Amino acid sequence: MSRTTLSDLGDARMSDDGEQSTDPARGLRQVLPWIALVIAAGAGALLSVGAFLGLYVRPTSDDWCALWKTRDLGVFGITSDFYLTQNGRVTNALLTGLLYSDGMRGPKLLPAFLVVALGSGLFLLARATLRALRLPFPAAAVAAAVLVLEALLFFAGTRAYQVLLWAPATISHTLPSVLGVWAVLSAVWAARSRRRWARGTAVGTAALLGTAAGMLSEPFVAMSGLVAAAAGVLCLPRFGRTRDRFASTWCAAWCLGLVIGLVLLTTSPGARWRRAQQPKEPLTLSGAGETVRDWYRIWETIGGQWAYVGALAAGVLLGLAVVLSSRRPRDGDVRADGEDAGAGRSSGGTFRVAVLVLPLPLIVLGSLVAAYGLRSGYGPTGWTYARTWTSFVVPFLLALCGYGAWLGYRLGRGLASPAAAGDASGSGAQPSPPGVRAARLAALVATGAVAVASTVALVPEVRALTTQTVARSLAWDRQDARIRAEVAAGRSEVTYRPLHIGVLAEPFFTKVYEKDWAARCTAGYYGVDRINPS
């Protein structure tokens, strides 16, 4: 009996009529699920660690203010305080009050909620997308892609602690993306039902959620508004991709809600007070140039993290898995150019081009608006507030994965087509040489290796995050016990040693106590007149 080489995997299988037919994709079908499981396990392990670290989160920076204001003013009191004296972000304040209403229990559980909510939302959204395209749903590959995207979002940036573990930042910049994903899912489910009341409810809900988002995060307003506007135009019935105006109406309702929320925010007394602290200068040519330079620095920082290529690799594996999960195509299913038979309609071709091209300019424009807002609000160093990048990093990762899925799908169609496999029934197509088949299998393994390597590259960041978070929690607990004992003994002033983490402010970040909001909020949290350096 002759030995079977790696390149011969899947060359032969029995067809329905009992004759032997070639199948160059069989080896890929056997290997791909295992690669997907390895990737999913690695990324899932990192996310599990991140979620578990929430139990070791302790107050720092804005936590101090949120804790004592929620305790003393209540949920509606802190909401009123934000609207009247802070920044006007009513939704942000309401969520903050609800989260801190039981002390630090809410912030400790929030990281796990974000991981589960975002992951399940993306998983269901991918399922709905594949179903709408009438494509199979390879669960393992989808799970791997989703977990890789989450791991990259939370750990590949420069502010992992702020993006996942620090509640004030996750409420403002991570939670909005979760809200957006689930809002889109609600629209998809309503569209499927085809019931007028369900669609009407979905449109009304979109307006309400958009209004809430408008008073939650300005960068998310810009990014989601651009995406929704573009999607609404593409989904107009005149372009032949939708049968009615529900999708466009839903997008319009979302955009209208964003505008209403943003108007309520910008006209609030709190927003006017905040603008008065750092008046905006008129936009000049030099100012525009500085904004562009800030935008370039942001993307230079993002581009310097090679692990983001893992999103592209995970997409390629997903695209391959979709094709390899399908029935084997017959003659006429795939044209020589790789398009579906009958897919050459001008409207369909234009739509596909728009879907492929639009993500890049939308992300560029959304990130440029964010860069301008950061410079206006925080000055020349505003671009370094990497927690605010989440609003466009999420669509950036989704776009990378989407492009990878498109490439993987095209590659898979070539592998699974009769032209690639040859036809035992005598169609005249020649089977691929063994070397070509081996190269294709090697390409699959290499793509999986890139996805695995990008996940492994995040391990040092997760390890450092774990060490810093746990060590700080232990030191904080010891200091907290001492301070509470001194307060119980009647002390009106206590000493505090700053415990820095995540590049966040701690008490005594400035020499002038009256301007040290972190120290004053810490004193309010402990119920003392003043805290002094330890």
Secondary structure as GFF3:
##gff-version 3
##sequence-region A 1 534
A	DSSP	three_ten_helix	6	8	.	.	.	ID=ss1
A	DSSP	beta_strand	12	14	.	.	.	ID=ss2
A	DSSP	beta_strand	20	22	.	.	.	ID=ss3
A	DSSP	alpha_helix	26	53	.	.	.	ID=ss4
A	DSSP	three_ten_helix	54	56	.	.	.	ID=ss5
A	DSSP	alpha_helix	62	81	.	.	.	ID=ss6
A	DSSP	pi_helix	82	86	.	.	.	ID=ss7
A	DSSP	alpha_helix	90	99	.	.	.	ID=ss8
A	DSSP	alpha_helix	105	132	.	.	.	ID=ss9
A	DSSP	alpha_helix	139	155	.	.	.	ID=ss10
A	DSSP	alpha_helix	160	160	.	.	.	ID=ss11
A	DSSP	pi_helix	161	165	.	.	.	ID=ss12
A	DSSP	alpha_helix	167	169	.	.	.	ID=ss13
A	DSSP	pi_helix	170	174	.	.	.	ID=ss14
A	DSSP	alpha_helix	175	193	.	.	.	ID=ss15
A	DSSP	alpha_helix	196	214	.	.	.	ID=ss16
A	DSSP	alpha_helix	218	234	.	.	.	ID=ss17
A	DSSP	three_ten_helix	237	239	.	.	.	ID=ss18
A	DSSP	alpha_helix	246	266	.	.	.	ID=ss19
A	DSSP	alpha_helix	269	277	.	.	.	ID=ss20
A	DSSP	alpha_helix	285	303	.	.	.	ID=ss21
A	DSSP	three_ten_helix	306	308	.	.	.	ID=ss22
A	DSSP	alpha_helix	309	324	.	.	.	ID=ss23
A	DSSP	alpha_helix	346	357	.	.	.	ID=ss24
A	DSSP	alpha_helix	359	378	.	.	.	ID=ss25
A	DSSP	three_ten_helix	379	384	.	.	.	ID=ss26
A	DSSP	three_ten_helix	386	389	.	.	.	ID=ss27
A	DSSP	alpha_helix	390	416	.	.	.	ID=ss28
A	DSSP	alpha_helix	418	421	.	.	.	ID=ss29
A	DSSP	alpha_helix	434	456	.	.	.	ID=ss30
A	DSSP	alpha_helix	459	488	.	.	.	ID=ss31
A	DSSP	beta_strand	493	496	.	.	.	ID=ss32
A	DSSP	three_ten_helix	513	515	.	.	.	ID=ss33
A	DSSP	alpha_helix	517	526	.	.	.	ID=ss34
A	DSSP	beta_strand	530	533	.	.	.	ID=ss35
###
